[in-house]
Amino acid sequence: MPRYLVEAYAPQSSSTADLKRRIARATRTIGRQGTAVRHVSSIHIPSDETCFHLFEADSVEAVRHVIVAADVAAHRIVEAAP
């Protein structure tokens, strides 16, 4: 399954645990609708106000649906090499 990296804005005050909860909830919701998508990991870099999220999914659109549903301010979503 292809992997996708999401680069998103995340203020220094952002809670990584909250971001992961929102993404997990959105991933479950999208998955119940029949879309294959899995959140692999997240890395928050507070000093850069950036968070990187790694997903496995059938398509970039599936990842985009999760990001929108989780209310994550994504700058870009790119396919990542394994």
BAKOL-197266 format. One record per residue: residue number from 1; x, y, z of N, C-alpha, C, CB in turn. Coordinates in steps of 0.05 Angstrom, whole numbers, plus 5000, padded with zeros to 4 digits. Atoms other than C-alpha are relative to their C-alpha. Glycine has a CB too. Example, Ala and Ser with C-alpha at 12.3 -4.5 7.8 and 13.67 -1.06 7.14 Angstrom:
+-----+------+------+------+------+------+------+------+------+------+------+------+------+
! pos !  nxx !  nyy !  nzz ! caxx ! cayy ! cazz !  cxx !  cyy !  czz ! cbxx ! cbyy ! cbzz !
+-----+------+------+------+------+------+------+------+------+------+------+------+------+
!   1 ! 5018 ! 4976 ! 5000 ! 5246 ! 4910 ! 5156 ! 5018 ! 5024 ! 5000 ! 4980 ! 5001 ! 5025 !
!   2 ! 4984 ! 4976 ! 4999 ! 5273 ! 4979 ! 5143 ! 4985 ! 5022 ! 5014 ! 5009 ! 5009 ! 4971 !
+-----+------+------+------+------+------+------+------+------+------+------+------+------+
This chain:
+-----+------+------+------+------+------+------+------+------+------+------+------+------+
! pos !  nxx !  nyy !  nzz ! caxx ! cayy ! cazz !  cxx !  cyy !  czz ! cbxx ! cbyy ! cbzz !
+-----+------+------+------+------+------+------+------+------+------+------+------+------+
!   1 ! 5017 ! 4977 ! 5000 ! 5000 ! 5000 ! 5000 ! 5018 ! 5025 ! 5000 ! 4981 ! 5000 ! 5024 !
!   2 ! 4984 ! 4976 ! 5001 ! 5028 ! 5069 ! 4983 ! 5000 ! 5015 ! 5026 ! 4990 ! 5018 ! 4978 !
!   3 ! 4998 ! 4984 ! 4976 ! 5052 ! 5115 ! 5038 ! 5000 ! 5029 ! 4991 ! 5027 ! 4994 ! 5016 !
!   4 ! 5002 ! 4972 ! 5005 ! 5038 ! 5189 ! 5042 ! 5009 ! 5016 ! 5024 ! 4971 ! 5008 ! 4992 !
!   5 ! 4991 ! 4982 ! 4979 ! 5071 ! 5244 ! 5083 ! 4984 ! 5026 ! 4999 ! 5030 ! 5005 ! 4998 !
!   6 ! 5015 ! 4975 ! 4998 ! 5029 ! 5302 ! 5106 ! 5017 ! 5020 ! 5017 ! 4972 ! 4996 ! 5014 !
!   7 ! 4987 ! 4978 ! 4985 ! 5064 ! 5367 ! 5126 ! 4978 ! 5020 ! 5008 ! 5022 ! 5014 ! 4982 !
!   8 ! 5022 ! 4984 ! 4990 ! 5018 ! 5408 ! 5170 ! 5010 ! 5021 ! 5019 ! 4979 ! 4983 ! 5013 !
!   9 ! 4995 ! 4979 ! 4980 ! 5018 ! 5472 ! 5210 ! 4991 ! 4990 ! 5027 ! 4986 ! 5027 ! 4992 !
!  10 ! 5007 ! 5008 ! 4973 ! 5018 ! 5458 ! 5285 ! 5014 ! 5019 ! 5019 ! 5007 ! 4970 ! 5006 !
!  11 ! 4988 ! 4980 ! 4982 ! 5029 ! 5516 ! 5334 ! 5016 ! 4986 ! 5022 ! 4979 ! 5018 ! 5012 !
!  12 ! 4984 ! 5011 ! 4978 ! 5080 ! 5506 ! 5389 ! 4983 ! 4989 ! 5023 ! 5019 ! 5021 ! 5011 !
!  13 ! 5018 ! 5008 ! 4978 ! 5022 ! 5500 ! 5438 ! 4983 ! 4975 ! 4993 ! 4982 ! 5023 ! 5007 !
!  14 ! 5016 ! 5023 ! 5008 ! 4992 ! 5442 ! 5399 ! 5007 ! 4976 ! 5016 ! 5004 ! 4994 ! 4970 !
!  15 ! 4996 ! 5025 ! 4986 ! 4983 ! 5377 ! 5436 ! 5002 ! 4978 ! 4979 ! 4976 ! 4995 ! 5020 !
!  16 ! 4997 ! 5022 ! 5018 ! 5011 ! 5319 ! 5397 ! 4980 ! 4978 ! 5005 ! 5029 ! 4988 ! 5002 !
!  17 ! 5020 ! 5021 ! 4992 ! 4964 ! 5272 ! 5435 ! 4973 ! 5008 ! 4988 ! 4998 ! 4997 ! 5030 !
!  18 ! 5026 ! 4991 ! 5011 ! 4904 ! 5315 ! 5413 ! 5000 ! 4996 ! 4970 ! 4995 ! 5029 ! 5007 !
!  19 ! 4999 ! 5003 ! 5029 ! 4927 ! 5315 ! 5340 ! 4997 ! 4970 ! 4993 ! 5027 ! 5010 ! 4989 !
!  20 ! 5002 ! 5029 ! 5006 ! 4935 ! 5239 ! 5342 ! 4972 ! 4990 ! 5005 ! 5020 ! 4984 ! 5017 !
!  21 ! 5028 ! 5008 ! 4994 ! 4866 ! 5230 ! 5374 ! 4982 ! 5008 ! 4977 ! 4990 ! 5012 ! 5026 !
!  22 ! 5017 ! 4990 ! 5021 ! 4833 ! 5273 ! 5321 ! 5005 ! 4984 ! 4974 ! 5005 ! 5030 ! 4994 !
!  23 ! 4994 ! 5015 ! 5024 ! 4869 ! 5236 ! 5265 ! 4990 ! 4971 ! 5003 ! 5031 ! 4999 ! 4995 !
!  24 ! 5010 ! 5027 ! 4996 ! 4852 ! 5168 ! 5295 ! 4970 ! 4998 ! 4997 ! 5008 ! 4990 ! 5029 !
!  25 ! 5029 ! 4999 ! 5003 ! 4779 ! 5187 ! 5300 ! 4992 ! 5002 ! 4971 ! 4988 ! 5023 ! 5017 !
!  26 ! 5006 ! 4996 ! 5029 ! 4778 ! 5211 ! 5228 ! 5007 ! 4976 ! 4984 ! 5015 ! 5025 ! 4989 !
!  27 ! 4992 ! 5024 ! 5014 ! 4815 ! 5150 ! 5204 ! 4980 ! 4977 ! 5004 ! 5028 ! 4990 ! 5009 !
!  28 ! 5021 ! 5020 ! 4995 ! 4764 ! 5104 ! 5237 ! 4975 ! 5006 ! 4984 ! 4994 ! 4998 ! 5030 !
!  29 ! 5024 ! 4992 ! 5014 ! 4707 ! 5143 ! 5207 ! 5002 ! 4995 ! 4970 ! 4993 ! 5029 ! 5005 !
!  30 ! 4995 ! 5004 ! 5029 ! 4736 ! 5142 ! 5137 ! 5002 ! 4970 ! 4994 ! 5026 ! 5015 ! 4991 !
!  31 ! 4998 ! 5029 ! 5004 ! 4753 ! 5068 ! 5145 ! 4973 ! 4986 ! 5000 ! 5018 ! 4988 ! 5021 !
!  32 ! 5027 ! 5012 ! 5000 ! 4681 ! 5051 ! 5163 ! 4985 ! 5005 ! 4975 ! 4984 ! 5010 ! 5024 !
!  33 ! 5013 ! 4994 ! 5025 ! 4661 ! 5083 ! 5098 ! 5011 ! 4984 ! 4977 ! 5002 ! 5030 ! 4994 !
!  34 ! 4989 ! 5018 ! 5020 ! 4702 ! 5031 ! 5061 ! 5026 ! 5009 ! 4988 ! 4981 ! 4996 ! 4980 !
!  35 ! 4974 ! 4990 ! 5011 ! 4766 ! 5072 ! 5048 ! 5023 ! 4989 ! 5016 ! 5000 ! 5031 ! 4999 !
!  36 ! 4977 ! 5012 ! 4986 ! 4831 ! 5037 ! 5064 ! 5020 ! 5023 ! 5006 ! 5014 ! 4978 ! 4983 !
!  37 ! 4980 ! 4980 ! 4992 ! 4875 ! 5086 ! 5104 ! 5008 ! 4993 ! 5028 ! 4988 ! 5028 ! 4998 !
!  38 ! 4989 ! 5006 ! 4973 ! 4921 ! 5077 ! 5164 ! 5020 ! 5021 ! 5008 ! 5013 ! 4972 ! 5001 !
!  39 ! 4981 ! 4980 ! 4989 ! 4956 ! 5129 ! 5206 ! 5023 ! 4985 ! 5012 ! 4987 ! 5019 ! 5021 !
!  40 ! 4977 ! 5015 ! 4991 ! 5027 ! 5104 ! 5217 ! 5014 ! 5014 ! 5023 ! 5020 ! 4997 ! 4976 !
!  41 ! 4986 ! 4985 ! 4978 ! 5059 ! 5159 ! 5259 ! 4997 ! 5030 ! 4995 ! 5029 ! 4992 ! 5002 !
!  42 ! 4999 ! 4970 ! 5001 ! 5064 ! 5234 ! 5274 ! 5024 ! 5009 ! 5015 ! 4974 ! 5012 ! 5011 !
!  43 ! 4977 ! 4988 ! 4987 ! 5123 ! 5277 ! 5291 ! 4995 ! 5030 ! 5001 ! 5027 ! 4994 ! 4985 !
!  44 ! 5005 ! 4971 ! 4996 ! 5111 ! 5347 ! 5320 ! 5027 ! 5013 ! 5005 ! 4980 ! 5005 ! 5023 !
!  45 ! 4976 ! 4984 ! 4996 ! 5167 ! 5398 ! 5315 ! 4991 ! 5028 ! 5009 ! 5017 ! 5001 ! 4973 !
!  46 ! 5011 ! 4975 ! 4989 ! 5143 ! 5454 ! 5361 ! 5015 ! 5025 ! 4991 ! 4999 ! 4999 ! 5029 !
!  47 ! 4985 ! 4976 ! 5007 ! 5200 ! 5502 ! 5345 ! 4995 ! 5009 ! 4971 ! 5030 ! 4995 ! 5004 !
!  48 ! 5007 ! 4993 ! 5028 ! 5180 ! 5500 ! 5271 ! 4970 ! 5003 ! 4995 ! 5012 ! 4980 ! 4981 !
!  49 ! 5030 ! 5000 ! 5002 ! 5105 ! 5498 ! 5285 ! 4991 ! 4982 ! 4977 ! 4990 ! 5029 ! 4996 !
!  50 ! 5005 ! 5020 ! 5021 ! 5103 ! 5437 ! 5239 ! 4995 ! 4973 ! 5012 ! 5023 ! 5000 ! 4980 !
!  51 ! 5004 ! 5028 ! 4993 ! 5077 ! 5367 ! 5245 ! 4999 ! 4983 ! 4975 ! 4973 ! 4997 ! 5017 !
!  52 ! 5000 ! 5018 ! 5023 ! 5090 ! 5310 ! 5198 ! 4984 ! 4975 ! 5008 ! 5030 ! 4992 ! 4991 !
!  53 ! 5016 ! 5024 ! 4995 ! 5040 ! 5253 ! 5193 ! 5004 ! 4980 ! 4977 ! 4969 ! 5008 ! 5002 !
!  54 ! 4996 ! 5021 ! 5020 ! 5054 ! 5188 ! 5157 ! 4976 ! 4982 ! 4999 ! 5026 ! 4984 ! 5006 !
!  55 ! 5024 ! 5017 ! 5005 ! 4996 ! 5148 ! 5127 ! 5007 ! 4978 ! 4980 ! 4976 ! 5016 ! 4991 !
!  56 ! 5002 ! 5020 ! 5022 ! 4987 ! 5084 ! 5087 ! 4971 ! 5002 ! 4990 ! 5008 ! 4971 ! 5010 !
!  57 ! 5027 ! 4997 ! 5011 ! 4928 ! 5090 ! 5040 ! 4999 ! 4992 ! 4971 ! 4990 ! 5029 ! 5003 !
!  58 ! 5003 ! 5007 ! 5029 ! 4900 ! 5070 ! 4973 ! 5005 ! 5024 ! 4982 ! 4972 ! 4989 ! 4996 !
!  59 ! 4997 ! 4976 ! 5017 ! 4903 ! 5142 ! 4949 ! 5005 ! 5025 ! 5016 ! 4975 ! 5004 ! 4983 !
!  60 ! 4995 ! 4974 ! 4987 ! 4923 ! 5213 ! 4965 ! 4973 ! 5012 ! 5009 ! 5015 ! 5019 ! 4982 !
!  61 ! 5027 ! 4990 ! 4994 ! 4848 ! 5229 ! 4965 ! 4991 ! 4989 ! 5027 ! 4980 ! 4993 ! 4978 !
!  62 ! 5008 ! 5012 ! 4975 ! 4837 ! 5181 ! 5023 ! 5013 ! 5014 ! 5023 ! 5007 ! 4970 ! 5001 !
!  63 ! 4985 ! 4986 ! 4979 ! 4891 ! 5216 ! 5064 ! 4988 ! 5028 ! 5002 ! 5030 ! 5002 ! 4993 !
!  64 ! 5012 ! 4973 ! 4999 ! 4861 ! 5284 ! 5045 ! 4974 ! 5000 ! 5015 ! 4996 ! 5010 ! 4971 !
!  65 ! 5026 ! 5001 ! 4985 ! 4793 ! 5262 ! 5071 ! 5005 ! 4998 ! 5030 ! 4984 ! 4975 ! 4990 !
!  66 ! 4994 ! 5003 ! 4971 ! 4824 ! 5242 ! 5138 ! 5009 ! 5027 ! 5011 ! 5021 ! 4978 ! 5005 !
!  67 ! 4989 ! 4975 ! 4991 ! 4862 ! 5307 ! 5144 ! 4979 ! 5022 ! 5003 ! 5022 ! 5010 ! 4980 !
!  68 ! 5022 ! 4981 ! 4998 ! 4801 ! 5349 ! 5129 ! 4981 ! 4994 ! 5023 ! 4984 ! 5001 ! 4973 !
!  69 ! 5018 ! 5008 ! 4978 ! 4757 ! 5309 ! 5177 ! 5013 ! 5004 ! 5027 ! 4993 ! 4970 ! 4997 !
!  70 ! 4986 ! 4996 ! 4975 ! 4811 ! 5316 ! 5231 ! 5006 ! 5029 ! 5006 ! 5026 ! 4984 ! 5001 !
!  71 ! 4996 ! 4971 ! 4998 ! 4814 ! 5391 ! 5220 ! 5030 ! 5006 ! 5004 ! 4984 ! 5012 ! 5024 !
!  72 ! 4971 ! 4996 ! 4999 ! 4889 ! 5389 ! 5208 ! 5007 ! 5020 ! 4977 ! 5016 ! 4973 ! 4997 !
!  73 ! 4993 ! 4980 ! 5020 ! 4919 ! 5449 ! 5171 ! 5024 ! 4991 ! 4983 ! 5007 ! 5027 ! 5014 !
!  74 ! 4979 ! 5012 ! 5016 ! 4958 ! 5411 ! 5118 ! 5010 ! 5020 ! 4979 ! 4990 ! 4975 ! 4986 !
!  75 ! 4988 ! 4984 ! 5021 ! 5007 ! 5448 ! 5074 ! 5003 ! 4984 ! 4974 ! 5028 ! 5011 ! 5009 !
!  76 ! 4997 ! 5017 ! 5024 ! 5020 ! 5390 ! 5028 ! 4998 ! 4970 ! 5009 ! 5027 ! 5005 ! 4986 !
!  77 ! 5001 ! 5029 ! 4997 ! 5010 ! 5315 ! 5020 ! 5015 ! 4989 ! 4976 ! 4970 ! 4989 ! 5002 !
!  78 ! 4984 ! 5012 ! 5021 ! 5062 ! 5276 ! 4981 ! 5003 ! 4970 ! 5004 ! 5028 ! 5014 ! 4998 !
!  79 ! 4994 ! 5029 ! 4998 ! 5074 ! 5203 ! 4965 ! 5029 ! 4997 ! 5010 ! 4996 ! 4986 ! 4973 !
!  80 ! 4974 ! 5005 ! 4989 ! 5132 ! 5176 ! 5005 ! 5011 ! 4974 ! 4991 ! 4999 ! 5001 ! 5031 !
!  81 ! 4987 ! 5025 ! 5008 ! 5182 ! 5123 ! 4983 ! 5002 ! 4982 ! 5025 ! 5028 ! 5005 ! 4988 !
!  82 ! 4998 ! 5019 ! 4977 ! 5183 ! 5060 ! 5026 ! 5028 ! 4998 ! 5012 ! 4991 ! 4972 ! 4991 !
+-----+------+------+------+------+------+------+------+------+------+------+------+------+
